[in-house]
Amino acid sequence: MNELSELVEQLENPEIELEAALVLYEKGVQLSGSIQKTLESAEQRVAQVAADGSVIDERGPEDDT
């Protein structure tokens, strides 16, 4: 998310060259898509927990010793 914010900040610079702006824009679109997928995954996990009370731990089993 911070990386996307930094890209936006760079794009807002009025002195940026067109080619550089296009490269930054493309990176921003890719990052935005990745962030959207992460958000959708989190929303699905929250919905599942809310629906049936189950807890999903994608980190794997933890050693309690």
N, C-alpha and C positions, 0 to 999 in steps of 0.2 A: 504494500500500500504506500509506503514511504517512497519507493522508487517511482511509482506512478505520479505522486505529488511533485517529485523533483522534475519529472519529464514535463509536466504541465507548466511548472515554473519556468523551465527553459524555453518552452514554446511561447510563453507570454513575452519573451524578450523581443522587442521590436527590431533589433539588429540581427536576428538570426537569419542565416542564409536559407533559401528555399529548400535546397537538397538536404541540409541538416534538419530542417523542420519536418520534412517528409520521413526521414529515418526515425526521428523521435516520435512522430505520429504513429508510424507502424509499430514501434515498440510499445507505445501506449495502448494501442488496440489489442495487441497480444497480451499484455499484462492485465488489461481490463477483462478479457475473456477468461484468463486464468483465475482472477479474483472472483469473477461471477460463478465459475464452477465450484470454487471453494465455498462460497457463500451458499450456493444451492445444496451442496453436500451437508453443510452444517444445519441448514434448515430442515433437511430430511431427517437428520439424526435427532434434532429437537422434537420434530413431529412424532417420531417413533417413540421417544421416551415419554412424551406427553400422552400418547395413545395407549400404551400398554405398560408403562413404568419400567421397561427394560433399559438396561444400560449397555451401551456399545463401547467397548474399549479396544480401539484399533492399535494400541501400543503393544498389545500382547500381554501374557501373564506376567505379573510382578512377583518377585520373591519377597515374602513378608518376614524373612528371617533376619 
